[in-house]
Each structure stands twice: as C-alpha cells, then as structure tokens.
Amino acid sequence: LGLQAGMSLLRGGVTLLSMVMMLLLCVSAGFPADCSRLRKNSPSGVYVIQPAGAPPRVVWCDMDTEGKGWTVVQRNSHDTEIMWKESWTTYKYGFGNVRADYWLGTEYLHLLTQQNTYKVRFVVQNKSNVTHYAEYDIFSVEGEASGYPLRLGRFSGEGEDYLTTYHTKYGGIHDNMKFSTRDKDQDQASGNCASSYGGWWYDKCQNILLNAKNYILWPGICNSGDCKSSLILIKPTDVSWHPPPSQCRSPASTGSHGIHLPH
C-alpha cells in the first residue's frame, strides 16, 4: 500500500512538473499573436495569445467559421448574465467569460489591430436561429488617447451596411466614432447612450448595438433588439499559415484547448 501511494504521488509530481515545464517552454517560445497563427487543424476553443506589446491574454479561437483562425473579441447572448453597463476601465481591460459572453477589452482591440491589417465579421443570430453577418475588409481601433475610435473598411455581407453608412432614422453612423461608456460620454447625442445600454461606438445613438443586456439590435433582422446572440470576430486580412514554434498545448489537455493563464 505504501509503495502504491508513493508511486501515485510520484506520478502526480511528474505530471505537475511536466505542466510547469511546458508552461515555461511556451512563455520562452512566445504565444501566437492571434488565433490566425494556430495550426489550421486546431479545434475551436480557449487559447492564449499575445499581441505585440501586450501581455498574454486568454481568448476563444474560432476555427470553424469560414476561413478559420478568427479571434473572438466579443460574444453576447440575449439572456446574458453580463450587465454590459461597465466603466471605461473595465471595458479597457475586458470582462466576462471566454467560454460564454465576454468583451476582450478596448485596449487589447487596439494592440491587436495595430500589429497587422485586420478584417472583421459582425455576426448575429435571430429568434429563428438564422445567422446573419456583415464583414469589413479593414478593422482597427485607435488608442485610448484618441478615445478608441473605430475604423472600418469596405462592407460585404447580407442586407444593408449599418456601420459605415449614415442612417438618419436610426442612430447615424458607427465608423469613426469614439468609444463611449457610462462614465465616459464621447457620443454625438445630447444624452449618454452608454448609460442606457453599454459601451459601444455610438453616434446618436446606434444603428446596430451588440453590447447590451436583453437587447441585441440589428435593423431588418431584430428590429426590437431581440436577436438571440452576437459575435465579433477578427483576423488578419491576408493570412499565411505559419504556426509558432510551440502550440503551447497542455499535457493534461484533451487536445481541444491551449494552456490557460489566470485572468
């Protein structure tokens, strides 16, 4: 019995040591800059990325959507537990659960999109479980000093363009708008749009809104804000599949996720 217990402890110690050594190897080798740097056959799941000039960050990598290698920077569901009416600082550094609903962080959006030319796909699912999307061939968020303004390129996708085209009967436009939160009003409305909904790139106030509790709005798809869910996915415009030296996979992993860092 004593020998069995000793062997069990030894095996446990070896496993723990292996995990620690793997983590140290990953840190020394460097994490991928975004999800597009994963191997093409990697499954969707939780991974650690590290944009240039940023600390490592846990994200959800979408390896199933057309083109693979998308970094999920926002996910929301209509009945989410998240309130979304967070402060400027909370939005800056991100919040939520990468396995459920979350916001990556405006600062991370800025750092991510400064290291390459990125495209974006905004996705919503209506009450009938039909998915709709709008894609833009350029997506970037400028720095905090300028208010984290949104910059979008050319539109493609379904229906009308509600992000870069001005719509007088809705909320104006979203492209080139600064980011607003309940404690930092940078919109063009007389009131504070974010205090009623959540942090977003508002004008007067919104055509499209994905960051709100019990309210995901997309004209023509969910006019009353009753979309079931939303996603914002980004990836470099032109991706060559060059995986990093180490995929930083946990020896205890089932093969679906990379190593987690505390967050």
C-alpha positions in Angstrom: 0.0 0.0 0.0 2.8 2.4 0.9 4.6 1.6 -2.4 1.4 2.3 -4.3 0.8 5.5 -2.5 4.4 6.6 -3.2 4.2 5.7 -6.9 0.9 7.7 -7.1 2.5 10.8 -5.5 5.5 10.4 -7.8 3.3 10.2 -10.9 1.3 13.3 -9.7 4.6 15.1 -9.1 5.9 14.2 -12.6 2.6 15.4 -14.2 2.7 18.7 -12.3 6.4 19.2 -13.2 5.6 18.4 -16.9 2.9 21.0 -16.9 5.2 23.6 -15.3 7.9 22.8 -17.8 5.5 23.1 -20.7 4.3 26.5 -19.5 7.8 27.7 -19.1 8.6 26.5 -22.6 5.6 28.2 -24.0 6.5 31.5 -22.3 10.0 31.3 -23.6 8.9 30.4 -27.1 6.2 33.0 -27.2 2.4 32.8 -27.7 0.8 33.3 -31.1 0.0 36.9 -31.9 -3.7 36.0 -32.6 -5.8 32.9 -33.5 -4.8 33.0 -37.2 -1.3 31.8 -36.1 -2.6 28.5 -34.8 -2.2 25.3 -36.9 -5.0 25.1 -39.4 -6.3 21.8 -38.0 -6.5 23.2 -34.4 -10.0 22.9 -32.9 -12.1 25.9 -31.7 -11.5 26.6 -28.1 -9.7 28.5 -25.4 -6.1 29.6 -26.3 -3.5 32.0 -25.0 -2.4 34.7 -27.5 0.0 37.6 -27.1 -0.3 40.6 -29.4 2.8 42.7 -30.0 3.5 44.9 -27.0 0.8 43.2 -24.8 0.8 40.7 -22.0 -0.6 37.2 -22.8 -4.4 37.0 -23.0 -6.9 34.2 -22.8 -9.3 34.2 -25.8 -11.7 32.0 -27.7 -10.3 31.0 -31.1 -13.0 30.2 -33.7 -11.5 27.5 -36.1 -14.9 26.6 -37.6 -16.2 29.8 -39.3 -15.2 30.2 -42.9 -11.5 30.8 -43.3 -10.6 29.6 -39.8 -8.3 31.4 -37.4 -10.8 34.0 -36.1 -10.1 35.7 -32.8 -13.4 36.2 -30.9 -13.3 39.7 -29.4 -17.0 39.9 -28.3 -19.7 37.4 -27.6 -23.1 38.2 -26.2 -26.4 36.3 -25.7 -29.8 37.9 -25.2 -30.3 36.5 -21.7 -26.7 37.0 -20.7 -25.6 37.4 -17.0 -23.4 40.3 -18.0 -24.9 43.8 -17.4 -22.6 45.5 -20.1 -23.0 48.9 -18.3 -19.4 48.7 -17.2 -16.9 51.5 -16.6 -14.3 52.8 -19.1 -11.6 51.0 -17.2 -13.5 47.7 -17.1 -14.1 47.9 -20.9 -10.5 48.8 -21.4 -9.1 45.6 -19.9 -12.0 43.3 -20.7 -14.6 41.3 -18.7 -16.8 38.2 -18.9 -16.0 34.5 -19.5 -14.4 33.5 -22.8 -16.4 30.2 -22.7 -19.6 32.3 -22.6 -20.2 36.0 -23.0 -17.3 38.4 -22.9 -15.6 41.6 -24.1 -11.9 41.2 -24.9 -11.0 44.8 -24.0 -10.7 48.0 -26.0 -7.0 48.2 -25.2 -6.5 44.7 -26.5 -8.5 45.5 -29.6 -6.2 48.5 -30.1 -3.0 46.4 -29.6 -4.3 43.5 -31.7 -5.2 45.7 -34.7 -2.0 47.7 -34.7 0.2 44.7 -35.4 -1.4 43.9 -38.8 -4.2 44.8 -41.2 -7.3 43.1 -39.8 -10.8 42.3 -41.2 -13.9 41.8 -39.0 -17.1 39.8 -39.1 -20.1 41.0 -37.1 -22.5 38.1 -36.6 -26.0 37.9 -35.1 -28.4 35.1 -34.7 -32.2 35.9 -34.9 -35.0 34.3 -33.0 -35.4 31.6 -35.6 -31.7 30.6 -35.2 -30.8 32.0 -38.6 -27.3 33.6 -38.6 -26.6 36.9 -40.4 -23.3 38.7 -40.8 -21.6 41.9 -42.0 -17.9 41.8 -42.9 -15.4 44.7 -43.4 -12.1 44.3 -45.0 -10.4 46.7 -42.6 -11.0 46.8 -38.8 -8.9 48.8 -36.4 -9.3 50.5 -33.0 -7.1 53.5 -32.3 -5.5 54.2 -29.0 -7.0 55.4 -25.7 -5.6 59.0 -26.1 -7.9 59.5 -29.1 -10.9 57.7 -27.5 -10.6 54.2 -29.0 -12.3 55.3 -32.3 -13.5 52.6 -34.7 -12.1 52.4 -38.2 -13.8 50.2 -40.8 -13.1 49.4 -44.4 -15.3 48.2 -47.3 -18.6 46.3 -46.5 -19.6 42.9 -47.7 -22.3 40.6 -46.4 -26.0 40.4 -46.1 -28.5 43.3 -46.3 -27.6 46.9 -45.8 -24.4 48.4 -44.3 -25.4 49.9 -40.9 -21.9 50.5 -39.6 -20.2 52.7 -42.3 -23.3 54.2 -43.9 -25.2 57.1 -42.3 -28.8 56.3 -41.4 -30.8 59.3 -40.3 -33.8 57.3 -39.0 -31.6 55.2 -36.6 -28.5 56.4 -34.8 -26.4 57.9 -37.6 -23.1 56.0 -38.1 -20.6 53.9 -36.2 -17.5 54.1 -38.3 -15.0 56.7 -37.0 -17.0 57.1 -33.7 -15.2 57.2 -30.4 -16.0 54.5 -27.8 -18.4 55.6 -25.0 -19.1 54.1 -21.6 -21.5 55.1 -18.8 -18.6 57.2 -17.2 -17.0 58.5 -20.4 -19.5 60.0 -22.8 -18.0 60.5 -26.2 -21.1 60.1 -28.4 -22.8 62.8 -30.6 -26.1 62.6 -28.8 -27.4 65.1 -26.2 -27.5 62.4 -23.6 -25.2 59.5 -22.7 -26.1 56.5 -24.9 -23.9 54.1 -23.0 -25.7 54.8 -19.7 -28.9 53.2 -21.2 -27.2 50.2 -22.9 -23.5 49.5 -22.6 -20.1 50.5 -24.0 -20.1 51.0 -27.8 -19.1 53.2 -30.7 -22.1 55.5 -30.6 -23.2 58.4 -32.7 -26.8 59.5 -31.9 -27.1 56.7 -30.6 -27.0 53.5 -32.7 -27.9 51.7 -35.8 -26.5 48.4 -34.6 -25.9 47.5 -30.9 -24.3 44.3 -29.7 -23.1 45.3 -26.2 -26.3 45.3 -24.1 -28.2 43.0 -21.7 -31.5 41.7 -23.1 -31.1 43.9 -26.2 -29.1 42.9 -29.3 -30.2 45.2 -32.2 -29.7 44.8 -35.9 -32.2 46.5 -38.3 -34.1 44.2 -40.6 -33.1 41.2 -38.5 -34.1 42.0 -35.0 -35.6 45.5 -35.0 -36.7 45.3 -31.4 -33.4 44.2 -30.1 -34.4 40.6 -29.8 -31.5 38.8 -31.5 -30.5 35.7 -29.7 -26.8 36.2 -29.8 -23.9 38.2 -31.3 -20.2 37.7 -32.1 -17.4 39.9 -33.3 -14.6 38.0 -35.0 -11.3 39.4 -36.3 -8.4 38.1 -38.2 -5.6 39.4 -40.5 -6.8 40.3 -44.0 -4.2 38.1 -45.6 -3.2 35.0 -43.6 -0.4 32.7 -44.3 -0.4 29.6 -42.0 2.9 29.8 -40.2 2.4 28.3 -36.8 4.6 29.4 -33.9 7.4 27.0 -32.7 5.2 25.7 -29.9 1.5 25.5 -29.8 1.7 25.7 -26.0 -0.6 22.7 -25.6 -1.2 21.4 -22.1 0.0 17.8 -21.4 -3.2 17.4 -19.4 -5.3 18.7 -22.3 -7.8 16.7 -24.2 -6.5 18.3 -27.3 -9.2 21.0 -27.6 -7.6 23.8 -25.7 -4.3 25.6 -25.1 -2.8 26.4 -21.8 -4.8 28.8 -19.7 -3.4 31.8 -17.8 -5.1 33.3 -14.8 -7.4 36.2 -15.7 
